[in-house]
Amino acid sequence: MIGYFLYFQFVKSDEFINSPYNSLQDLFSKNVVRGEIQTKDGHVIARTKVSSDASETREYPDGRMFAHVAGFAVNGKAGLEKQENFSLLRSHEFFLDQIVNDISGKKNTGDNVVTTLDYEAQAAAYNALGDYEGAVIAIEPKTGKIAVMVSKPDYDPNTIASDWESVNGEGSTALYNRATQGQYAPGSVFKIFTALEYYNENPSTYNDYSFDCDGSITEDGFTIHCAGNKSHGQEDLTKSFAKSCNSSFSNIGLLVDNNKLNTLCDDMLFNNNLPIAFDSKKSKFALDNNASSALTMQTAIGQGNTLVSPLHMCMIAGAICNDGNLMRPYLVDHTENAAGALVEQNKPASYKQIMSKDQAAFLQNLMAAVVSDGTGAKLRDQSYEAFGKTGTAQVSDSTDQTNAWFVGYGKKDGYNDLAIAVVVEDSGAGSTYAVPVAKKVFDKYFNE
């Protein structure tokens, strides 16, 4: 028992206290003024204002722009206010100052949480999404640092208490963080996985793939059309990917082994909890060799029963950029006391190698072709090099509503690489609606 007590005291106590479900944390607020939440470049996105009568008000200077990532601290907690509650209510002020505060009956100042968020890139993403619902998330592939997290519809955390019934009422999804919890049909961004499975099954002959697209493909009485019934003509695998040819990729879906594709998707974190200390949902995939030709073809082009989150797709893009090595995504760079002295530093950590360097290089080449010769052409000829895959996902068989997707990454000498996933709901083609959002983020991030 003595051994366990010492283990708990010095190893597990912080973890236990820091659990967002531990209500004892709120007792800290009697003695500590809640610390600030800041971007990596020093912008304060959450702070506590103390009035002359010692009453406290939690303020969010940028209002809606950081709503889902910063969260709120009234009517429960959400976002970083929830995840980092203990850090914000823990004070590492100079000990003599704490003694003076205790004697005089003043509260100590809580530690500040300094995030990995890039203020200007966040603003670019928020503004680019405009009045559309959807999400944008961007991560540094080599570190896992989350630079952007935007979700719409949103809410004003400054007025969350008075607005509670409207934002939390029936039919409202304003509190829902689409970037990490959204579950969307991936549309053509799923062709990343279909192409990879074809490569895995045909490592020495994949360059010999050929398909003559006349605008549609029919198998067992079921027909899939290319967008606008466009005829792409003779295609190899790279052109099929760059032009996002539904007919060719439906054909590829019929050529690969469904069970092996299912295993690949499990390896790519489908049906798994994502390695992030933030509320998120699993992506879903299921397909086997008993599936009909119709379901197989639909699944190969990202329809069927598959659902993904923007976070998940951004992580996949980051792993491709990082030669197959997936880094754990994280939002908090470090905590510091009110005077700016370091308290705790978080460091990049690899989750695992989810694909080989050769597999990553194969996908890098395909995603480069999307920009140079395909549906991502709006990202061509920039000061940075862009790679990606567009998608236009039909929401259901009973509606013509489509969500626009872009998944990819950018590179520029002197800058950290940046992976991104964009979903623009109820809009149109990914090339028309999602790519321009990604471009505005890249432009700001790479200072074009």
N, C-alpha and C positions, 0 to 999 in steps of 0.2 A: 504493500500500500504506500509506503514511504517513497519507493521508486516511482510508482505511477504518479504520486503527487508532484514529485520533482519534474517528471516528464511533462505533466499537464501545465505546471507553472511556467516552465521555461520554453516549451516547445509548442503546446497546443492551446494555451490560454488566449493568445491573440487571435488565433483562427476561430475559436469559440466565440469570443467577444465580438469579433468582426462579422459574424454571421448576420445578414440583414434581417433574419427572423428572430434575433435575440432582442426582446423588448427592453432588457436592462440597459441597452445603449442609450436610450432616451433619458436615463437618469444623469448621464454626463452633461446634458444640456443645462442642468441647473447650475453648473459651475464653469461651463465653457461656452463662449460665443462661437457658433459654427463657422468653420474656416471657409475659404474661397475655393471655387473651382475655376481653373484657368486653362487657356489654350497653351500650346507649347511656346507660342510667341508672346505670351504675357497678357493677352486679353482676358479680363475677368468676365466669366459667363454666369457665375452665381456668387453672391456675397450676402452678408447679413448687415443690415443697417440698424444701428443702435441709436434710438432717439434720446432726448434729454431726460425723459422719465424712465430710461433704461428698458423700454419696450423694444422688441426686436422684430424686424421685418426682413424676410428673405427676398432678395431682389435678383432679377435676371436681366441684365442690361440689354441683351440682344433679343429678348422676348422669344418669339417663336422659332428663331433660326437654330437654336440648340435645344429645342424643347425635349425631344425624345432621348437625346444623349445625356444632357444634364439632368433631366427629370424634374421632380418636385419633391418638397419635404413637408407638405401638409396634406391632410386627407390620405394618410399613408405616404409611401415613398416610391419613387420610380427612378430609373436611369442611374446615373452616377451618384445621385443623392442617396439612393438605396445601397448601391454596391459599395460605396466608400463612406458610409455613414460613420463608422467607427473612426476612420482617419480624420474626418472633418470635426469630430467631437473630442479628439485627443489633442492635448496641448503639449508642445515641446518648447514653450517660451523659456527664456533664461530663468533658472530656478530661483534666483533672488527676486526677479519680477513676480514670479508666481507666489512667493512668500508674502511680498508686499500686497498683492491682489487679495490673497486670502485674509490677511489682517484687516484690510480696508473694506472687505466685503464685495470686491469687484470680481467679475468673471475673468478667467484667463482666455486668451485668444486661441482658437483651434488651429490645427495645421491646415495648410493649403494643399489641395490636390492639383497637380500640374499634369494635364493630359497630353496625349500625343496628337491632338487635333490641330490642324492647320487652319487658322482663322480665315484667311483670304480664300483658300480652296473651299472651305465650308460655305462661305458667302456666295461663291461662284456657283456651287451646286444648288444651293437653296434658291437663288434667283433664276437659274437656268430651268429648274423644274417648273417655275411659274405657278399657274393655277391648276396644273395637273396633279392628280394624286399619283403616288408612286414612291420611289426610293432611290437614293444614291449612296453608295458606300465605297470608300477608297482606302487601300492598305498598302504600305510599303512592303514589297515582297521579300526583301532580304532581312527585314527586322520583325515584321508582323505588326508594326505600329499603325493604328487606325488614324488616318488623316482626315477623313470626312465621314459623317453619318447623318443623313438627312432622310426624313420620312414625312410624307404628306398624305392626308390632311394632318394638321398639327393643332396646337393649342398654345395659349399664352400662359406660361407657368407663373407669371406675376398675378394672374387673376384666377388661378385654378380653383381656389376655394369657392369663390362666388359663381364660377362657371361650372361647378362640378356636375350639376344635374344635366346640363346640356352636353358636356364632353363625355360623360360616363353613362348617359341614358341609352335606352334601347335604340338601336340603329346607328349609334355613333361609333366610329372607329378611330376617333382622334387620338386616343391614348395608345393605340396599337403601333408599335415600332415596326414598320414594314421592312426596314433594312435588315433586321435580324430575325423577325418573326413572320414575315410575309411568306406565304406559300403560293407560288405561281407556276403555271404551266411554262416551261422554259422556251418552247418554240425552238427556233433554229439554233439557239446557243447550245442546245443539247447535242448538236452535230459534232461538237468537240469529243464527246464520249463515243459516239458511233464511229467516227473516223479513227479514234484511237484503238477501238476494238478491231476494226478492219486491219489496221497496221499490225496489231499484235498477232492476228491470225495469218497475216501474209507479209512477214517481215522482209522477204527478199523480192516479192513481186508486186507490192502495193503500187509501185510506179507504173505498172502495166495496166492498171485499172482503166477501163474505157466504158463510156455510156453515151448513147445518142439520145438526147432529150428533145422530145417533140411537144413538151408542155404538160404532159401527164403520164401516169403509169397505172396500169390496171393489173390486178392479180386476184384470182378467185372471185371475180365479179366486183371487186372494190377498187375504186379509182382515187388517186391522189393527184392534185394539180399543183403545178408551180404557181407562184404568185402572179396573178394576172394572166394565167395560162401561157406565160412567156416560154418560148422555145429556146433553150440554151445551146442546142446543137451538140456537136461532138465534144465530150468533156473527159478529162482525166480526173484524178481524185482532188488535186489542188484547185482546179477550176470549179469543180462541183462545190467545193467548200467556199471558195471566194465568191461565187455567184449565188450561193445558198440555194442550190437546186434541190427542190423537194423530191422530184422524180428520181434523180440519181441517188439521193440518200435513202429513199424508200427501197430502192434496189439493193443498196448496201446493207440495209437492215435485213433483207431477205437472204443475203449471202452469209452474214455472220451467225455465230451460235448464240442463241438467246441466253442460254444458261451462263455462258462465258461473259456475255455483256452484263448480266445480272451480278456476277462476281466482281467484274471490273467496277461497276457502280458502287458496290459495297466498299471496295478498296478506296474509292474516291469520296467516301464519307456519306453516301446516301444511306438512309435508315440508321444513322448514327448521331449521337449527340456531338455537336461541334465543340472543339476545344477552345472555348472562350468563357471568361468569367462575366457573362452578361446574358440577360434573358434572350434565348434563341429557340428556334424550332428545327426539328429534323426535316431534311428533304426526303422525299419518298420515291422509291422506284421498285417495281416488281415486274418481271417478265421471265417466262420460261419457254422451253421448246414445245409446250402444248398450246402456246398462244396462236390465235388465228393469224392469217396473213394480214388482215386488216389492222389488227392491234399491233402487230410487229412493225408494219410500215408506219403507222401513226407514231409509235414510240420512237422509232429511229429519227424522226424529224421533230421530236420534242413535244408531241401531243399525247394522246393516250391518257394514262393515269399518272404520269410523272409530275411531281411538284418539287420546286426548288426555292430556296431563299436567296435574295441578293447577296447576303453575307457568304453563303456557301459558294456561289459562283465567283465572287470576288477572290475567295481563297483559292479556288481552282486556277483562276487566271494568274494569281500570284505565284503559285507553285510552278506553273508552266514557265513563267518568267525566271524563276529561281532554279531552273534546271531540275525540277521535280521535287525540290525540298520545300515542304510546307512549314512555315513558321507559325507559331501560336499567335493569333491576333490579340492585341491588348490595347487598352484605352488610357491607362495611367502610366505616365513616364516616371514620375516620382512624387513623393510628398515632402513638404518643407515646412518649417515653422514660420510664424508671422514675420520674422526678420529675414527669411529667405535661406536659412541654413538647412542643408539636406537632412532629412529624417530617414527616408527609405527610397532606394532606387530599384526600379524594375528593369530587367535586362531581356533582350531578345532570347527566345528559346525555340529550338526546332521541335515540331510536333513529330514528323516522320517524313521519310522519303516516300511520297505516294506514287511516284513514277520514276523510271530511269532517266538518265540524262539523254539517252537516245530517243526515248518516247517524248520527252519535253522538247527536244530539238525538232522532231517531226511536227509537233503542234505549233511550235514557234514559226516554222516555215509556212504552215497553212494560214496562221493568223496574220502573218506579214502580207500574204497574198490578198487577204480580205481588204486591206488598206490600199495596196498598190494597184490591184486589178479588180476589185469587187465592191461589195455593198458598203464598205467602210471608207470609201474614197474621200469623204469630207475631211478625213484625218491625214490625207496625203500631203507631202511637201510642206511640212511644218518644221520648226527649229528642233523639234523632238521627233523621235521615231516611234510610231504607234503600231500596235498589233491588236487584233480583236476578232470578234464574231458578233454579227447582228442577229436579231431574232424578232419575229412578229408572231406572237402566240395568240391563237384563238382561245377565248376564255372558256367557252363550252359549245357543244353542238347546237344548242338552242338559241344562240345569239351570234351576231356578226361582230361583237365587240372584240377588239384585239389589244394586247399590251405590247408596247415596243420595248425591246431589249438591246443593250450593248454590254458585252463583257470583253475586257481586254486589259492592256497595260501600255505605259509609255516609258521611254528611256531617253535620257539626255546627259551628255558628259557634264560632270560637275554637280549633278542632282541625284538624289535617291530615286530609283525606279518607283513607279506608282501603278498599282493594279486597281481596276475600277469595275463596278457593276452598276448599271442604270436600268430601272424599270419605269416606264411612263405608261400609266394605266389608261385604257379606253382612248387610245390615240390613233395609232396607225403603224406604219412600217418602222422597224428599228433604225433603218438608215436615215429616215426622215425626222424622227422624233427623239430617239435615244442617243444617236451618235453626236448630234449637236450639243447635247448636255455634257457628254463626256469630253468633247472638245473644249468647252468653256472651262471645265475643271482642269484639264491638262494645260490649257493656255495660261491659266493663273498660277498653277503649281510650278510649271516650268518657266514662268516669267516671260512668256512670249509677248 
